[in-house]
Amino acid sequence: MAVLIRFLFRFASLLPLPVLHTLGWVLGWLSFGLSTRYRRRLFAHARQAGFSRGVALASVGESGKLVAELPRLWSGRSVRVVWEGAEHVEAALEKRSGVLFLTPHLGCFEVAAQAYADRFGERQPTTVLFRPARKAWQRDIMAGARERPGLFTAPTTVAGVKQLIKALRAGQAVGLLPDQVPPAGQGIWAPFFGREAYTMTLPARLVHAASAQLLLVWGERLRWGRGYCIHVRPFEFVGAGPLSDDATVAATQINQAMEMLVRECPEQYLWSYDRYKQPVAASR
């Protein structure tokens, strides 16, 4: 089975992006139709955030595209990317004090790091935080898939966090998804779209430990497989001022920033992600 999956993954990496997105759209709706739990969570989370059933339904196909595009992004030819707000990255790199990029589960978050590496990686590489796969065949596929010139990875471990701090202190870039539920003891409860969600404290720790700059970024999936648009926003655009030294206030500020990004394109947010779940103990 693992050999077959690797073969299919490699085959999919050769397909044009419009074909993959079409297949992903079908996959998304199959998942929606087959899982009552999936449907219930998707509608509940979109409603909690104040969005209509129409927005929730539009996100179904986008969630499928998120899965189907991975083979091309990890193992295939590069995809078309345009930028909106690249001047914020340029200005941050000029200061040489390290840049922390935050992105929610919005659009294609894989492509944002790749696009940075392609455009800015020679000046300052970026390191992204990732959770290692549990199954052997997944680890085989992921091994080396995410890393490329100007792009490195760090696991969600103590050693990985130290790697991130070291990169920031060297003036490099770091990227992570702050709306991912952290293990118990590594977060704090803070409101996200009006409901308490267990929120990681790592972004604030990184910013303050390395005196890093903070930028918001997300990769919009363009229609008909035309590629992606990388949107960059300064953290201050949320109107909350500098990131607070207080852990609870900082987590609330970051959640507010993620909310504002989601509102830019709610149809591409991963509403099915279990954002409000109880944290579990960290694996050793």
N, C-alpha and C positions, 0 to 999 in steps of 0.2 A: 504493500500500500504506500509506504513512504517513497519508494522508487517512482511509482505512478504519479504521486503528487508532485514530486520534483520535476518530472517530465512535463506535466501539465503547466506547472509554474513557468518553466523555461519556454514552453510553446507560447503561453500567453504573453510573455515579455516581448515577443516578436510582432504582436498584433498592433495595428494602428490604434491610437487613443480613442477615436470615435467608436470603433468596434468594441473596445473594452468597456467604455462607458455605457454602450447599449446593453451589453451583457450584464453589466453591473446594475443597471436599472431593473432588468428582469430579476436578477438575484435579490435585489432589495424588496421587490414586491412579493417574491416567493417567501422570503423570511417574514414579511408582514402578514401574509395570509396564513402561514403555518403556525404562528406563535401568538397565542392569546396574551401571554405575558409581555411580549414585545409590544403589541398594540396598546395594551393598557398603560405601560410605562411611557411610551412615546406621546400619547395624547395627554397624559397627566402632567408630564414635564412641560410640554408646550403650553398647556392651559395655565400652569403655575406661573409661567413667564409672561402671560397675557397675550399669547398668540392664538390664532384661530385654528380650527381643524384643517383648514386649507393649507396653512403653513406646515402643520405637522405632516400632512399627506405629501406635500411637495418634498419633504425631507426624506421620504422613504426611498425614492430612487437614488437620491444623492448619497445615502448611506451605502447603498449597494455599489455605487461607483467608487466609493472610498476603498472598498475591498478589491474590486476588479482592476483598479489602476496600479496596485502595488507591484505586480510583476514587471510592468513597464518601468516604473520609477526605480525599482531596486536593481533590475538586471537588463533592462532594455536601453534603446537609444534615448538621448536626452529629449525633453519635451519643450515646446514653445512656452516661454515665460516673458511677461511684461511686468514692469514695476510701476507702482504708484506710491510715492513717498520715499524713494531711494535717497533723497537728499538728507533725510534724517539719519540714515546709516552713515553716509559720508561725513556728516558733522560729528557724529559720535566717535567714529574711528579717528578723526583728527585729534580728539582729546586724549587718545591713547590711555584710557583708564579702564578698559574692559566694558563690554556691552552684554547685558542680559536681555534676551528676547523672550517674550511671553506670548503664547498663542493658545486659544481654547480649542476644543474639539470642533473646529469650524473649518469647512472647506477641506482642502488637502493640506494637512499640517506636515506631511512628509516633504512636499515640494518646497516649502519655505526654506528649510535648512539647505537643501540641495542648491536652490537658486542663490542663496547667500554665498555658498562655497564657490559656485561658478563665477560669480561677479566680484566677490571681495576676498575669497579665500587665500589668494596669494599675498594679500596685505596682512590679514589676520585671520587665521583659521577659526572655525567654530566647533564646539563640542556639544552634542545633544544628549540629554538624559533619556535612557530607555530601560524598560523592564525586560530582562532576559526571558526568552521563550521557555516554556516548561517541557515541551515535547522535543525529542531528539530531531525529528524531521524538520520542525520549525527552526531549530537552532542551526541546522545545516543550511537551510535556505537563507537565513538572516546573516550567517557568518560572512562578513565582508561586504554584504549587500548595501548596507547603509554607509559604510565608510568609503571615502573617495578623496582625491586631493582637496585639501582645505576643509574636510569634514571628518570629525572623529566622534566616537560614542563613549558614553560613560554609563555603567550599570547603576541601578537604584540601590546602591550599597554605601556604606561609610566610605569605602575607598573611592567610589564614584563621586561622591560629594566633594571629597578632598581634591579629586581631579578637576572638578568644576571650579573650585576656588583658586586652584593653581593657575588654571587657564585665564580666569578673569584678572588675577593679579599680574599676569604677563601681558595684559592689554588685549587679550583675545575675546572672542564672542562665545556665549553659551546660550543654549535654547532649551526650554522645557514647557510642559503643559500644566499650568497651575490649577486647572479645573479637574485634574485627575485626583481621585480620592487616595490620600497617602495611608500608610499603615498606622495603626493605633500608636499614639505617642509622638507622632511626627506631624501633627496638625492641630488645628483649633477650629471650633465651631464658629462660623460666620455666615451672614445672610447671602444667599445667591438667588436672585429673582424672588425675594421676599420669603424664602424658607431657609432655615438653618442647614448648612452643608459643611461637612468636615473638610477643611481647607488646609492645604500644605503651608507650612511656615518657611519652607526652604527658599522661595524667592527673596523674601525680605532678609533672611540670613545671608544669602549670597551677596545681595546688594550692599549690605552694611559691612560684611566681613572683607569685601574686596574694593569698597568704594566704587562700585560699578554703576554705569548708566543703565537706564531701564527703557526699553522700547517694546512696543506691541506690534505683532505681525500676524498676518494670516494669509493663506493662499486661496484665492477665489477660483473655483472650478468654472471655466468659461463654457458656454453652451456649445453643443455639437462637437465636443472634443477638440476645440480650438486651442487648448492649452490652459494656462493659469495666469492670474494676475496677483502679484505679491503686493499686499497693502501694508504699509508701515505707518505707525502712529507714535508720537511721543507719549510717554505715560501721562504727562500733564494734561493731555487733551480731555481726560475725564473730569478735570476741574477740581481734583482733590489735593493738588499741590504735591510736594515731595513725599516719598514713601515714608511713613511714620516709623519711629523706633519701637512703638508699642505693637506687639505681635497681633493682637486682636484688631486694632485699627488698620494695620498694614494688610491683614488678610481681607478685611472688608473693602479696603481701597482696591485691591487686586481683583476681587470678585466684581466690583463695580466696573472696573476697566474691561473685564471679560464680558460683562453684560452689554456694554456699549459696542463691543466688536460684534457680538452675536446679533444685535439689532441692525447692523449693517446688512446682514444677509441671513435671516433666521432660517430660510429654507435649506441652508447648507450646514446647519448645526446638528450635531449628533444627539438628538433628543432622546434616543433610546439608551444612551449611556446612563448607568445607574449613579447619577451624581449625588443623590441624597442617601446612599446606603451607609450602614454602620461600618466603621473601619475594622479591619482584621489585624491580627498580630503580624508583625513583620517576620518574614521567613529568614531563617538563619543560613 
